Amino acid sequence: MATASMAKKTVRINGCVASAQAAKYSDVDVITAYPIRPYTATMMALAQMVANGELDAEYIVADSEHSQLSIAHGAASSGARVFTGSSGVGVHYAYELYSPISGSRMPVQMMIADRTLDPPGDFGSEHTDALATRDMGWLMGWSCDAQEAFDNHLIAYRIGEDPRVLLPQMVCQDGFFVSHITTDVALPDSGQVKEFLPPYKHPYPLDPRHPVSHGPQIMPEQGPPLQLERARAMEGAMTVIEEAHEEFARVFGRRYDPWIEEFMTDGADVVFFMQGGHAVTARHAIRHMRERGAKVGLVRLRTIRPYPTDRVMASLSRFKVVGVVETNMGLGSVSSGGSLYAEACAALYESDKRPLVLSFMAGMGGEAIVLKEFYWMTNKLLEAQKRGKIEKRTHWVGFEE
Amino acid sequence: MSTKGTHIPDWLQVPFAGITPAPSQTKGQDLFPTGNWRAIRPVYRDKMPPCNNACGTNEKIQGYLDLVKRGKYLDAYALIKEDMPFPSVTGRVCYHPCEQACNRGQYDEAISIRAVERFLGDLGQALPKDVVQPGPPNGKKVAVVGSGPAGHSAAYQLARLGYEVTILEKSAKAGGLNRGGIPDWVLPKEVLDREIERLQELGVTIKTNVEVGKDVTWDDLRTKYDACVLAVGLTEPNSVRAEGEDKDGVLYGLPFLREIGMGTSTVKLGPRVAVIGGGNTAIDCAREALRQGAEEVTMITVESGKHEMPAVPEDLHDMLEEGVELMHGLAMTAVLGNGKVDALQLHPARFTGAINASPIDVDRETAPAKVAVDNVIIAVGQHAAIKWLPDEFKTERGTIKIDRFGRLGDTMFFAAGDIVQAGTGRQLMVVNAVGDGKRVAFNLDKAVRGEPQYERMAGGDVITDLNRMNMTYFPHFPRVQQAMLEPSSRKRTQDEVILSFSEEQAQEEANRCFSCGTCNACDNCYLVCPEPCIVRLDRSNGLYKILVDYCKGCRVCIEECPTGCLEGVPELDFDTGVVRMDTAFAITPGLHGRQAAELKTVADRTKEI
């Protein structure tokens, strides 16, 4: 299993390759692949690494995403550290496996490079593919750039494989905006990774020398205890997530708030609440608007499962208006727009100081959210602040005056 | 934290994420308790095979055939000996009602049970020491009057129960009807002698030349013994009340055979012999007559044809093969001759009612036929000699009056065998006498202990319907025939007519047994169960167990049970061992806790491998 020792260095790579590098640094045992753009580039990079002898892993090309995740499940059951991934409809083709994998508490890691769901075929990024699986018991969060993606993969393994947690993880990044944009990524020393990420050991792996049954049929009354255990694991993960980020900061020198990133929220009246790569554009827009006097900031959700309800409430309650940038489809949902709105509002319900909340359908179909649109959205937030009430719950950006 | 303060009760404690110990042969799939899907529960319930039921002494026939199949001859012999003291005798002489009842007879040919019994009986005879042991002595003394089949059987069982048994036998040699009624060429003397030795080895004392009413009295029996079994049989031949029965050359069937059997016969038969009667004794007399030198033997019966004769069909067949002639529908009305028989007068005759159980109507209007003979042997049944018996215990049939348990009123006298069965409709056969002797022995024991007695020794559901069995498992296969001496060579000698089975033949024949309604540990249920939820410790003991937590009642084992011993019983008939349908969501408590504990030992157990 020895992977060649790697010295600390900075490379210029895109999000997909950053994910592949993270898998290599994590010394994964089994990779299961099935091609679909845009995440394919990750598997291409890993295939090269395995072929070159840089990474000693079983690389299995499945005949569909369903098989891909099934193989991942089986491999994890035998005690392997497993890396897999997909995009868009591929994520959904494997949907059946998400609950069994988390239910059997197998810490499979899945890289998602978002892709808009059909119809029609569209390569652009929308978060709906992964977000639709958010309640299946997987730890889930979005990275906003290649470096964060690399880091999140390592952190996610550490959390998911912790014996107190043992849950699978979806480490998501926007298709194109992260997956295919090349940036500088600091790769660590392999010794740092060894220190941060201990070898994986499942307590009851499938092993002919230690026979056990995984996933047998159960009686109805045996279901609730299993679900309760899974819920406990998900909630119990919150402490582990915080510990892991603390440890990551100690070992690698990069500190992330595990739950939310706040950008220029000091003195802000209105904030954007969003996930993923568009936050990079949002930061530019906010800096510009601040210069022009608008008291606007950004609250970026880094981990959506487990959902940091109290942190979100504490953070958003400090502002007058919250604008949720969805980048996902929630057809017929609470806001009749995306699904993030409901998550934000629900967290705020018990707050003494509830801000106004409205939601923007922006970046749909994988379109860029350009600066001009952030200005437009900021105006909507400021108008609501001035008016003391929202005009409507959801705005379709680019389709309204 | 929504899970804060939650508590999973111990009995629902789940091993990690539903991971359970691996399914095993003995435990099925532990966390797969599908038992509450079940509407029908398979239950192993052995039924009475028809052979066991038909047997006069309810031998465990299916049981010993199964043991023979497996080559466990000694076990088979021991099993037979539970009910039958002398399988070597009945293996030769029995009229085998078991074979008539055998279900295989409806399918191809009945199992040759008697031949297998003889194989086992002869095996027992060859043993230096018998497998049967006397019971621990209980200090009670029992007299058994008569050493025929019923007396032998009663003495045997009483000895096994721990009684000090004394047989009182009128003749000079023990054996009763076994010796005096069955010719040597059916039952060789050595075989019977050996069985009587076996009885003595059990501690039974046999006093010969002791006749009740002459050498001992009723009061002697009553006072000297704790209890007494009267098995005196029917010793006195019936007359046909024909004129001239007192002429020289007129013989009676049973005394004729008895004297030959006892070795005291001085009879010299002429060349032409007639036998009067159509039953088994008459047949034995006719065949014995050939062996005693008769040239022509004719059997004269009131019965109108062979089909009416109360005889074992094979014996009748063998007799005809030996050249005996039959004359039907005739009664002997006079023995003609001057002091010595030289002809018989015969009139047409028929039974007025049921065959053999009604007065004979003799047509004296028709001119009689006249048949020239040198001897006539009258074999038309026998009756008892019980003058010594207090009148209160006599029936109008001239037999002993008993209650339904075989007891004479409230005395400690019991009676068994022909002396009570005659005229009851029960066939007067060796095996029926043995069964009656056994029944009376056990009832005597019950009476001594003051416990309730049994009217019948065996009972239950007799499986006679092949639809209750799965016949696809039984290919057609012909009955193994016993070899016989040729009629021409055998009819002048005392050599045994029917020959023994070899070991291979006994096995082959036992293999044909369906094991009707009775588990014979064939392992089929164990193999066909789609779960592994039928378990057993080891093959061939038949002790299968259904894991009711897992059996979902698919009925596959029931349908595929070749013998029909597996039955489907509605689940709601049970109130234990099951996840009831009306409490479908309750589960066997402790299951999960047990699994969790076992899971922890998986690694330890692995070290042992």
Interface residues (C-beta under 8 A of the other chain):
Chain A: G103 S104 R105 L166 P203 Y204 R209 H210 P211 V212 S213 H214 G215 P216 Q217 I218 M219 P220 E221 Q222 P224 P225 L226 L228 E229 R230 A231 R232 E235 G236
Chain B: M1 S2 T3 T6 I8 L12 Q13 V14 F16 A17 G18 I19 T20 P21 A22 P23 Q29 D30 L31 F32 P33 T34 N36 F585 A586 I587 H592 L599 V602 A603 T606 I609
